[in-house]
Amino acid sequence: MATEVNLPDVVAEVTEAFARYEKALTSNDVAMLDSLFRKDTSTIRYGIGENLYGSAAIAAFRAARNPAGLMRELSKTVITTYGRDTAVASTLFHRTSAPGKVGRQMQTWVRFAEGWRIVAAHVSVIDAPDEKS
């Protein structure tokens, strides 16, 4: 059986979950962020300066993080769904506090009985590409 890619209703659901994540991130809503990551020892988040294994480590990082400077602007966001229960969200982000840099974020979302949850995430920052090249 072939997997159906980008079913419109599933894309809409994951897009809404991704928007909840973004709002929680930029407003430092730690409880919401914790609820959007799968509570499991196999959940992973690779951050800009940390490698977090398990939802407890991710929650501890969020609780201890400085809430200053979390606002950002997203670009080139792509939500791709595979079937009805798996999705990948990819986006670039830009912060005025980090001129000349571009952030990259990817999340793997899976639908569970309690709803869409992130099971793996990766965040990195690179030098912004030269737009003239």
N, C-alpha and C positions, 0 to 999 in steps of 0.2 A: 504494500500500500504506500503510495507516495504521500509525503508530508505536504500539507497545504501551507504555503508561505504567504504571510501578510493578509490573513482573513480580516476584513475591515472591522468587525466587532471586537476582535482580539487586539488589533492594533490600538483601537480606541481605549480599551481597558488598560493596556500597558502604558499608553501615553498619559492617562489620568494618574496611574500609580507613579510614573516618573515625575509628573508635575507635583504630586504630593511630596515626593522625596526632595525635589529642588526647593520647594517652599520651606520644608522642614530644615533643610541644610542652611539656607540663607537666613533663617530666623532663629537658628540654633535650638530648634524644637527636638531636644535629645530623645524624649519619649517616643515621638513619631519616628525619628530615624531608627531607633532601636526596634520598633515594631515592624519596620519595612525590611529589615534583615532577617533571614531565616534563623530561628533560634536553634542552633545546631553546632556541634564541634567541627563539622566539615565546612562551615561557611568561612570564606576567606575574603579579606580586603587588603590589597596591596596599595599603600598610600604613597605620598610623595616622599616621606621619610620613615615609613614604618611598614612592617609586614605583620599583619594581624591574622592569626589562625583561631577560628572559633568565634561565635557570637559574643561570648563573654569578654574576649579581648577587644573586640570591636566596640562594645558598649563602654568598656573602661576607657578606651581612647576618646570616645565622644564626650564622656563625662568630664575628662580632665582637660580637654582642648580649650584653648583661649577662643572665646566667641567673637573677637574683634576681626574685622576684615573679611567676613564671609560672603559679602555681596559679590556677585559676578554676573557677567553677561554670557549667555550661551550662543553658540553658532553651530551650524551643520549638524544638528541633532538628527539621528536616524534611529528609528525604532523598527526592528525587524522581528516578526513572530514566525515561529515554526510550529505548525499545528495549533492546538488550542491551549497548550500548557507551558510553552517555552518561548522566551524572547531575549533579545539582546538590545540594550540601549547604549548608543554611542553618542558622545557630544564633545565639542570643544568648548572651553571656557576661557574668559579673559577677565582679569582684575585690574582695576586702575592702580592698585598698589604694586603691580608687577608688570610695568611697561616692558615691552620687548619680549614677553614670555607668552606662551599659549599652553593652557592646560588641556589634558586629554582624559576622558573618563569613559570607561566601559563597565557595564553591569550585565550580568546574566540573571534574568528573572524567571522564576518557575511558579506556576499556579499550584497551590496547595489547598487543602480544605479551608484554611483560614484566609485564603486570598493570595494575591501576587506577592512574592517575597524575593529579595535579592539573595542569591546563593554564592555569587562571586563578583568582586568589583576590583577595578584597577584604576588608579589615578596617577598621572605623571605630568610633569611640566617640562617643556622644552623651549629653546629659543624660538621666537616667532620666525617663520620662514620669510625670506626676502621676497616680497610680493612682485618685485621687478624681474625675478629670475624665472 
